[in-house]
Each structure stands twice: as C-alpha cells, then as structure tokens.
Amino acid sequence: GSSCAYPCRCSLISCGVVGMSTVDNSHLGAGAAWRGDGQVSLTVSCRPHGGAAITKVAVESRRQRLIATGAEDGGLRLLELRSLLGKPRAVMDPCAQEEVGGSSSSSVPKPNGSGHAGRVQALAWLPDDDRLLVSGGGSLLKIWDASAPEKPVLDLHLHSMVHGAAVTNSSVQLAAVALEDCTLRVVDLRIGRAVNTMQGHTRTPICVAWGGSMDKKLFSGGRDGTLRAWDPRMGARSLWCFDPYAHEKGQPALKTFDDESEPTQRNAFGKRTREELESLMALGSNNVQPFRLRTARSVFRSATSNCSAKAGNTSTGASKMVSDPVSSEMPCLAEISKAFREESSAEQLERPRHFLDPPRRQYQHEASSAHRGAVTAVVAPLRSSLDAKGPYNVLLSCGVDGKIRKWDAERGVPLGKRSAFDVESSMLERSLQIAAHGSPQDLCFVPEKSAVTAYCTRSGELLCRLEAHTSMVHCVEVLPGCSQVLSAGADGRLISWKARPNGGVQSADVVALD
C-alpha cells in the first residue's frame, strides 16, 4: 500500500506478493517489505532542477546524508537526504559552452554556470567519502568538493564524449571513464590526469563499474554487446569477455581462419574464396541489433517498385494507371504503412526481443556477446554487512534485449540456475542506472518506462512495481539495507520510497507531490 495523498498519481502495484507473507523474512530487515512482508510508501517528491529531466542520482556511502543529481541540461544539485523539500545545499547551473583545450573564443559566449554544457552522463561519489564527487558530461570530467561546490576542483578534458564513469572502491582514488572513441580511460584523481587507456570494445562503451571492495577488476559494457573484465594493473587489454553459453556442455569446437576441415571452400592457391571471407567478416561484426521487425513499408516496397517499373516501361500503361480511378488508389500504400506504424504499440514492438538470445561464438577471434545488442548497465550489488562470510563476486548486467543477467565476476560465466530474467527496460543505446542489493536481500531495481520495478535476483520474480512518475524513469539508487530507494526521470521529479517490514516502528512520513 501507499500513504500518498494522491493515489491516482502514486500507487504501489503488487504482483501477488505484497501483503501478508507466509515465509519468514525477518532476517531480511527492511528488504522484507519488498517481498510482501511489510509496507512500501512514497515519502517525498521534489523537483530540484525545476522542469529539467534528471539523468543521474548518486548518494554518498559514508553516512548516506548527501545526494547529488545531474540533469539533461548539464546542471547539478547537491541535496540533503533528510530535507529533500528544502533549499538545495548547492546549485551548479549548466554552462553555455564547453571550453575545448582550456581556451575559449571571443565570439562564443562565456559559460554562465559551473556545471556541464550537455547531458550529465556520469555521477559518482568517492567510496567512504562524503566530500569528493565526480561528474561527467560532454567531453569533461569534473571533480567537486562538497564543502565548497561553487566551482569544480578540477576540469579534465578527455577529448571524447563521456558515456559513463565509476570510482574505485579501493584506497587508490581512480576513476574509470567510458568514452565515445571506444576506449576506457583510467584517471588518477590524486594527480588529475589519465594514467591508462583500455582498448578492446569495437563500439562505444556506455557503462562501467568496479568490482567489490577487495576486487581490483573493472567491468564495462558497450554497444557492441560485450561485457568485458579489465585489470588496469596488467595492461590495456581486457582479461576476458563474459559468455552466456560458457556453462553449456558439448559445444562444438571454435573455428579458426586456418581451419583446413573444409577444403572445398579453398581455391586452387589454398586461399579462402571471396564469398567465405565476406561471410567471416559478417560473423566477426559485433554490431548486432536486438531484433528486426518487418514493417509495412518493407512489405510494400517491392510492390511499389514493381508497379513503378512497369509504368516506366510502357507510357500508355502509365497514363492508363493515372486516369483509371481504381489504379489511382495505389499511392494509398503509404497511408496504409503510416496507419500500420501508428497501430503498432510500443509493447508489441518490444515483446520479440525477449525471445532472442545473444549470438554464439563460431570463431576463436570473435568476442563473446553478453547481450543481444548494447549493454546499457552493469552493477556490482551492495552487501548487507561487512562481516558476510566468503567472497561476493556477483555482477549484474542489463541490455537493450530486455534481459538482466547474473554473472560470476571471477570467471565470466552465468551464475545460478536462473541466471537471466526478462525486464521491460529502455531500448535506447544509452547508459541506464539500475540498482541492486546483494545477499540476503537479493533485490534489483530497474527503471521500466514510467515505473520502478523490484525483482528477486535469485528467482527472477517480479516483486512489486512502483508508479508515481509521469514520464520515463532514467535512474534508480538504493541505500544499504534496502530501507530507501530513490528514483528520478524525465519528469524532473526526485522521489523517495521507504520500506518498513511488518513489526517495525511506524513513523509519520511526510508525503508531498508538487
């Protein structure tokens, strides 16, 4: 249920699990509320950027007291978590024009703010720090001091568009940045410059994440459909690509360019034929689309071309088609195509992607595709406590194919019996901010159109669906323990959701929708 004063605009849609639960979930704490053993309510809704869409949200992990938000126009806000409705602690307005190379022309207007010139693509706090903040937008990576946020501490020009960034969880202050030029740049925040460039993606990487607190590895996903593991200490090449079919037995052996098993495909000189080389180039391409539907335009294109060809060959036939009232109705094929596109809803277009798996490797030189299409999100789930037994090497990824996949971060193979489940995530090839909490809660929060959905990462079951936004949700952030979840999107709203297990202390929450 929800304690919102506007139930028509804010509702918690349960999937048969919210309410009384017969399973003992007391060990989950606040996480039990997401499984039906408690209550989830909307507590605060605010517009820190006015009407501008919010693209990124980040909460400092030291005391969970400060929130940073980034907007579509390049502006940044620094907020107090306990007083989201109050005045922002800091306002960094977008700048009018980026200065390339540290200089600006006199004909170009000077920046009127300290934020970014375009969409904020990355936002992250330094681990165990409530002062230093990293933001990325355009071709700039900016470092901020929360105690003096009037202007950035450092502006780092990377000479390529920024698509994502993450800060390491170790004692060394490193930031990994995904760039438009198909590389990952590792930046040492202590000296303020790039110290390593990682190469391997064949298309632009758009999401990046570091491993656990004791893990030095870096993980990135890109538009080429690959999810790669890196170790910045061991060079500029990726360690491996995550393979969704690695757990299957009895797979055929991978082919090579020098495979002599098919001599009929060789010419008299022992070289490959042109047709075989073209097929190999097509197989080696990682530009895999999630799916392709046949529209009315493609269906009628051949018919219209045939009609036009016949009309061009015989002039008398062409004049007869124009004068004949029945033949004059042929141009309505364009109207039929338009009506067909209008009647096809977004749901009908997105449904086929769930039935298509990533392409399999056939040659040794090929990279394994983790998703069919772009990988839009990669995240290492939070841990409930520091004294958890054993290593926790779990990694989650999301793609435009509408799949959440669970991986063993140490081996690059699927993890668990249910290693993938379907979601209704965005189909845009753009970084998507999802949030996940590890054992024992095992929850994943995914933006789905204008709602936020909670899934169980063990079973892939849809637990609940939160609806309060009036437009597309871009980002979700979860606090340790799953007691509070923050969501923001294109409507400019920052919404706080709180979860209370049954038997917990009930408090009077302020609910506000401006």
Secondary structure, 3 states (H helix, E strand, C coil): CCCCCCCCCCEEEECCCCCCCCCCCHHHHHHHHHHCCEEEEEEEEECCCCCCCEEEEEECCCCCCEEEEEECCCCEEEEEHHHCCCCCCEEECCCCCCCHHHCCCCCCCCCCCCCCCCCEEEEEECCCCCCEEEEEECCEEEEEECCCCCCCCEEEECCCCEEEEEECCCCCCEEEEEECCCEEEEEECCCCEEEEEEECCCCCEEEEEECCCCCCCEEEEECCCCEEEECHHHCCCCCEECCCCCCCCCCCCCECCCCCCCHHHECCCCCECHHHHHHHHHHHCCCCCCCCCCCHHHHHHHHHHHHHHHHHHCHHHHHHHHHCCCHHHHHHHHHHHHHHHHHCCHHHHHHHHHHCCCCCCCECCCCCCCCCCCEEEEECCECCCCCCCCCCCEEEEEECCCEEEEEECCCCEECCCCCEEECCCCCCCCCCECEEECCCCCEEEEEECCEEEEEECCCCCEEEEEECCCCCEEEEEECHHHCEEEEEECCCCEEEEEEEECCCCCCCCCCCCC
